[in-house]
């Protein structure tokens, strides 16, 4: 899917979220090469380095920009924000609980994948359609850069 270059930083984050989601969905199975404790460390690391800032970029930069040109009172936007809350809650639970189980990681992996697909296939095209290119480029300068790729 062709993405406006100004949204590349967010799409780079999405790529890394999908890589993590694949690993999380294997938790507790013979396909996983990681212990639950390693998955916990990886989830926390991903969240602290990129996830938290990525959500802020979308909530504090991208959606307010979109709101200047279209209504945010739309089902996909509400779904996106609900998923942000759910993801934050699941990560916080993984972080806070002494004992975690594989189901928690698999559920988080499913939710992350669903969330990224919603944003890439629905939300970003909605934004690209109505926000003038000039303002998309200006928003790009405010986005957190991915800790893995630096993009």
Backbone as CSV, one residue per row, in Angstrom:
resi,resn,N_x,N_y,N_z,CA_x,CA_y,CA_z,C_x,C_y,C_z
1,UNK,0.844,-1.177,0.000,0.000,0.000,0.000,0.894,1.246,0.000
2,UNK,0.662,2.116,-0.949,1.432,3.349,-1.053,1.038,4.285,0.078
3,UNK,2.026,4.763,0.803,1.814,5.637,1.956,2.444,6.989,1.658
4,UNK,1.807,8.071,2.077,2.402,9.393,1.932,3.691,9.415,2.743
5,UNK,4.744,9.936,2.139,6.062,9.899,2.776,6.096,10.582,4.139
6,UNK,5.235,11.533,4.385,5.212,12.204,5.686,4.787,11.255,6.803
7,UNK,4.088,10.186,6.448,3.635,9.219,7.451,4.597,8.039,7.595
8,UNK,5.701,8.055,6.863,6.665,6.962,6.947,7.136,6.668,8.371
9,UNK,7.435,7.693,9.182,7.879,7.363,10.551,6.854,6.520,11.309
10,UNK,5.605,6.834,11.158,4.567,6.064,11.845,4.458,4.662,11.248
11,UNK,4.601,4.552,9.947,4.554,3.237,9.312,5.765,2.380,9.705
12,UNK,6.912,3.014,9.917,8.081,2.268,10.408,7.777,1.690,11.788
13,UNK,7.166,2.482,12.643,6.760,1.976,13.962,5.811,0.795,13.794
14,UNK,4.878,0.935,12.876,3.904,-0.136,12.645,4.595,-1.432,12.215
15,UNK,5.590,-1.302,11.369,6.320,-2.491,10.938,6.915,-3.217,12.148
16,UNK,7.547,-2.468,13.022,8.170,-3.085,14.201,7.115,-3.625,15.166
17,UNK,5.976,-2.965,15.239,4.881,-3.483,16.069,4.393,-4.820,15.518
18,UNK,4.309,-4.942,14.191,3.874,-6.206,13.588,4.888,-7.325,13.827
19,UNK,6.171,-6.991,13.757,7.208,-7.987,14.057,7.032,-8.472,15.495
20,UNK,6.801,-7.554,16.416,6.563,-7.925,17.810,5.277,-8.734,17.946
21,UNK,4.252,-8.347,17.227,2.968,-9.041,17.313,3.110,-10.505,16.906
22,UNK,3.874,-10.759,15.859,4.090,-12.137,15.405,4.735,-12.949,16.524
23,UNK,5.736,-12.391,17.166,6.423,-13.082,18.259,5.493,-13.286,19.455
24,UNK,4.712,-12.283,19.778,3.795,-12.374,20.918,2.735,-13.448,20.692
25,UNK,2.268,-13.571,19.456,1.228,-14.557,19.155,1.735,-15.992,19.272
26,UNK,3.052,-16.180,19.286,3.644,-17.506,19.453,3.867,-17.868,20.920
27,UNK,3.646,-16.936,21.825,3.967,-17.132,23.247,3.413,-18.449,23.774
28,UNK,4.288,-19.181,24.470,3.866,-20.417,25.104,3.681,-21.597,24.177
29,UNK,4.020,-21.421,22.916,3.893,-22.524,21.955,5.288,-23.026,21.585
30,UNK,5.331,-24.152,20.905,6.608,-24.705,20.461,7.271,-23.815,19.405
31,UNK,6.515,-22.919,18.803,7.053,-22.011,17.789,7.837,-20.847,18.399
32,UNK,7.632,-20.586,19.685,8.294,-19.456,20.336,9.688,-19.846,20.807
33,UNK,10.612,-18.969,20.540,11.987,-19.179,20.992,12.273,-18.368,22.257
34,UNK,11.235,-17.685,22.783,11.438,-16.800,23.933,10.610,-17.252,25.128
35,UNK,11.204,-17.080,26.285,10.475,-17.345,27.523,9.477,-16.219,27.760
36,UNK,8.534,-16.444,28.653,7.571,-15.395,28.988,8.273,-14.194,29.601
37,UNK,9.317,-14.437,30.377,10.058,-13.317,30.966,10.779,-12.499,29.893
38,UNK,11.331,-13.174,28.881,11.975,-12.446,27.783,10.935,-11.657,26.995
39,UNK,9.778,-12.257,26.763,8.706,-11.532,26.076,8.287,-10.313,26.887
40,UNK,8.203,-10.475,28.195,7.856,-9.342,29.059,8.875,-8.219,28.895
41,UNK,10.160,-8.565,28.954,11.207,-7.545,28.783,11.096,-6.880,27.407
42,UNK,10.839,-7.688,26.382,10.719,-7.151,25.022,9.525,-6.203,24.893
43,UNK,8.392,-6.576,25.492,7.199,-5.723,25.433,7.469,-4.393,26.133
44,UNK,8.041,-4.448,27.304,8.332,-3.224,28.056,9.325,-2.358,27.295
45,UNK,10.361,-2.976,26.752,11.368,-2.251,25.983,10.743,-1.584,24.755
46,UNK,9.935,-2.332,24.015,9.261,-1.791,22.837,8.374,-0.606,23.229
47,UNK,7.634,-0.769,24.303,6.727,0.291,24.735,7.491,1.541,25.130
48,UNK,8.538,1.379,25.923,9.280,2.538,26.424,10.075,3.242,25.331
49,UNK,10.622,2.485,24.383,11.431,3.097,23.329,10.593,3.706,22.212
50,UNK,9.455,3.073,21.881,8.712,3.529,20.703,7.200,3.600,20.878
51,UNK,6.606,2.604,21.502,5.151,2.498,21.545,4.451,3.688,22.173
52,UNK,4.910,4.069,23.345,4.270,5.181,24.058,4.342,6.466,23.232
53,UNK,5.517,6.763,22.696,5.668,7.985,21.886,4.877,7.906,20.579
54,UNK,4.798,6.711,20.011,4.021,6.529,18.787,2.550,6.885,19.029
55,UNK,1.984,6.379,20.123,0.587,6.695,20.445,0.420,8.199,20.658
56,UNK,1.366,8.822,21.322,1.295,10.272,21.531,1.339,11.014,20.199
57,UNK,2.198,10.567,19.296,2.261,11.197,17.974,0.894,11.158,17.291
58,UNK,0.254,10.016,17.353,-1.053,9.881,16.708,-2.118,10.709,17.425
59,UNK,-2.108,10.670,18.740,-3.158,11.345,19.519,-2.946,12.848,19.640
60,UNK,-1.705,13.296,19.666,-1.421,14.702,19.917,-1.010,15.485,18.674
61,UNK,-0.599,14.795,17.633,-0.176,15.482,16.402,-1.112,15.122,15.245
62,UNK,-1.214,13.846,14.939,-1.919,13.422,13.732,-3.432,13.635,13.801
63,UNK,-4.066,13.162,14.857,-5.529,13.310,14.929,-5.978,14.765,15.075
64,UNK,-5.297,15.599,15.872,-5.695,17.009,15.889,-5.544,17.677,14.515
65,UNK,-4.504,17.280,13.767,-4.343,17.808,12.408,-5.513,17.358,11.536
66,UNK,-5.840,16.094,11.602,-6.970,15.567,10.837,-8.264,16.291,11.203
67,UNK,-8.436,16.583,12.479,-9.659,17.241,12.960,-9.846,18.629,12.366
68,UNK,-8.794,19.226,11.862,-8.907,20.538,11.211,-9.597,20.434,9.852
69,UNK,-9.618,19.234,9.274,-10.136,19.056,7.913,-11.312,18.090,7.802
70,UNK,-11.569,17.339,8.862,-12.671,16.361,8.828,-13.115,16.071,10.259
71,UNK,-14.289,15.526,10.381,-14.802,15.153,11.696,-14.064,13.923,12.227
72,UNK,-13.702,13.975,13.487,-13.107,12.802,14.124,-14.181,11.927,14.769
73,UNK,-15.425,12.384,14.676,-16.545,11.613,15.229,-16.938,10.539,14.217
74,UNK,-16.024,9.567,14.063,-16.203,8.477,13.116,-15.811,7.168,13.795
75,UNK,-16.488,6.115,13.416,-16.254,4.813,14.038,-14.783,4.375,13.984
76,UNK,-14.085,4.490,12.850,-12.680,4.053,12.834,-11.792,4.822,13.820
77,UNK,-12.050,6.111,13.980,-11.259,6.910,14.924,-11.538,6.450,16.353
78,UNK,-12.800,6.247,16.674,-13.156,5.760,18.014,-12.521,4.396,18.260
79,UNK,-12.568,3.534,17.272,-11.984,2.196,17.400,-10.475,2.286,17.638
80,UNK,-9.816,3.162,16.915,-8.378,3.373,17.069,-8.045,3.782,18.501
81,UNK,-8.778,4.759,19.019,-8.500,5.266,20.363,-8.830,4.237,21.440
82,UNK,-9.883,3.473,21.232,-10.213,2.394,22.173,-9.085,1.361,22.179
83,UNK,-8.578,1.041,21.008,-7.468,0.092,20.931,-6.224,0.639,21.618
84,UNK,-5.966,1.930,21.498,-4.844,2.534,22.218,-4.993,2.279,23.717
85,UNK,-6.185,2.497,24.232,-6.446,2.292,25.658,-6.252,0.820,26.024
86,UNK,-6.776,-0.069,25.198,-6.649,-1.503,25.470,-5.190,-1.947,25.452
87,UNK,-4.436,-1.476,24.497,-3.019,-1.834,24.394,-2.255,-1.301,25.603
88,UNK,-2.488,-0.046,25.953,-1.836,0.511,27.144,-2.161,-0.329,28.384
89,UNK,-3.423,-0.686,28.533,-3.839,-1.472,29.693,-3.179,-2.834,29.731
90,UNK,-3.087,-3.496,28.598,-2.471,-4.829,28.553,-0.976,-4.752,28.835
91,UNK,-0.339,-3.735,28.301,1.098,-3.574,28.569,1.322,-3.263,30.048
92,UNK,0.487,-2.414,30.620,0.609,-2.099,32.043,0.403,-3.353,32.896
93,UNK,-0.553,-4.189,32.533,-0.795,-5.432,33.270,0.423,-6.349,33.181
94,UNK,0.994,-6.480,31.998,2.187,-7.308,31.813,3.332,-6.761,32.659
95,UNK,3.446,-5.471,32.700,4.505,-4.831,33.475,4.304,-5.018,34.976
96,UNK,3.066,-4.878,35.434,2.793,-4.844,36.877,2.633,-6.212,37.531
97,UNK,2.171,-7.181,36.795,1.890,-8.487,37.397,3.179,-9.254,37.662
98,UNK,3.216,-9.903,38.812,4.372,-10.736,39.127,4.461,-11.913,38.175
99,UNK,3.329,-12.527,37.942,3.285,-13.711,37.093,2.410,-13.414,35.876
100,UNK,2.974,-13.609,34.701,2.228,-13.409,33.459,1.995,-14.765,32.815
101,UNK,1.021,-14.823,31.936,0.776,-16.084,31.237,0.806,-15.850,29.726
102,UNK,0.974,-16.932,29.017,1.122,-16.861,27.565,-0.097,-16.240,26.896
103,UNK,-1.275,-16.478,27.453,-2.488,-15.895,26.864,-2.416,-14.376,26.808
104,UNK,-1.841,-13.768,27.830,-1.732,-12.310,27.842,-0.915,-11.808,26.648
105,UNK,0.162,-12.491,26.355,1.018,-12.091,25.237,0.345,-12.363,23.897
106,UNK,-0.290,-13.511,23.790,-0.987,-13.830,22.529,-2.108,-12.826,22.259
107,UNK,-2.865,-12.483,23.292,-3.947,-11.503,23.128,-3.396,-10.135,22.752
108,UNK,-2.303,-9.735,23.376,-1.677,-8.462,23.013,-1.194,-8.505,21.571
109,UNK,-0.601,-9.615,21.157,-0.147,-9.748,19.771,-1.284,-9.618,18.776
110,UNK,-2.407,-10.267,19.063,-3.586,-10.163,18.190,-4.088,-8.721,18.120
111,UNK,-4.155,-8.082,19.282,-4.639,-6.702,19.334,-3.698,-5.756,18.595
112,UNK,-2.396,-5.924,18.773,-1.430,-5.076,18.061,-1.572,-5.229,16.548
113,UNK,-1.706,-6.461,16.097,-1.845,-6.689,14.658,-3.132,-6.050,14.129
114,UNK,-4.222,-6.263,14.815,-5.506,-5.671,14.417,-5.406,-4.154,14.381
115,UNK,-4.752,-3.606,15.387,-4.620,-2.145,15.499,-3.793,-1.567,14.349
116,UNK,-2.664,-2.171,14.077,-1.817,-1.673,12.984,-2.556,-1.759,11.660
117,UNK,-3.261,-2.846,11.434,-4.012,-2.995,10.182,-5.089,-1.908,10.068
118,UNK,-5.772,-1.599,11.157,-6.781,-0.535,11.140,-6.148,0.792,10.738
119,UNK,-5.041,1.121,11.367,-4.416,2.408,11.063,-3.882,2.466,9.639
120,UNK,-3.206,1.418,9.209,-2.600,1.432,7.869,-3.639,1.355,6.754
121,UNK,-4.678,0.572,6.963,-5.655,0.346,5.890,-6.826,1.319,5.898
122,UNK,-7.104,1.925,7.059,-8.288,2.775,7.159,-7.951,4.200,7.589
123,UNK,-7.294,4.331,8.739,-7.052,5.662,9.319,-6.108,6.488,8.447
124,UNK,-4.966,5.953,8.110,-4.006,6.733,7.322,-4.576,7.154,5.970
125,UNK,-5.262,6.271,5.238,-5.876,6.734,3.990,-6.899,7.856,4.204
126,UNK,-7.643,7.795,5.302,-8.593,8.879,5.602,-7.844,10.205,5.776
127,UNK,-6.730,10.148,6.468,-5.931,11.345,6.736,-5.292,11.858,5.454
128,UNK,-4.709,10.956,4.685,-4.052,11.352,3.437,-5.028,11.998,2.457
129,UNK,-6.259,11.577,2.517,-7.270,12.089,1.590,-7.621,13.551,1.852
130,UNK,-7.629,13.981,3.118,-8.149,15.324,3.419,-7.116,16.333,3.910
131,UNK,-6.016,15.881,4.480,-5.029,16.825,5.013,-4.104,17.268,3.886
132,UNK,-3.973,18.576,3.696,-3.077,19.074,2.646,-1.639,18.591,2.864
133,UNK,-0.989,18.286,1.767,0.369,17.733,1.809,1.321,18.588,2.647
134,UNK,1.221,19.867,2.502,2.091,20.780,3.252,1.999,20.516,4.758
135,UNK,0.798,20.292,5.250,0.604,20.098,6.687,0.998,18.693,7.136
136,UNK,0.873,17.730,6.237,1.386,16.390,6.554,2.898,16.444,6.739
137,UNK,3.581,17.176,5.861,5.038,17.312,5.973,5.414,18.024,7.272
138,UNK,4.676,19.027,7.646,4.959,19.725,8.903,4.772,18.796,10.102
139,UNK,3.754,17.971,10.051,3.508,17.012,11.146,4.657,16.018,11.245
140,UNK,5.194,15.611,10.107,6.284,14.639,10.097,7.431,15.090,10.993
141,UNK,7.742,16.355,11.001,8.827,16.886,11.816,8.579,16.765,13.312
142,UNK,7.371,16.454,13.689,7.022,16.340,15.108,6.969,14.881,15.576
143,UNK,7.132,13.932,14.668,6.990,12.528,15.016,8.272,11.981,15.645
144,UNK,8.080,11.132,16.619,9.161,10.371,17.252,9.802,9.477,16.200
145,UNK,11.110,9.388,16.200,11.800,8.524,15.243,11.989,7.135,15.855
146,UNK,11.823,6.141,15.037,11.898,4.736,15.438,13.277,4.408,16.009
147,UNK,13.313,3.745,17.150,14.586,3.411,17.793,15.349,2.327,17.039
148,UNK,14.651,1.529,16.250,15.311,0.437,15.508,15.920,0.968,14.232
149,UNK,15.142,1.670,13.429,15.617,2.131,12.116,16.112,3.575,12.130
150,UNK,15.708,4.338,13.145,16.078,5.760,13.185,15.241,6.603,12.250
151,UNK,14.224,5.990,11.645,13.376,6.705,10.687,12.090,7.115,11.332
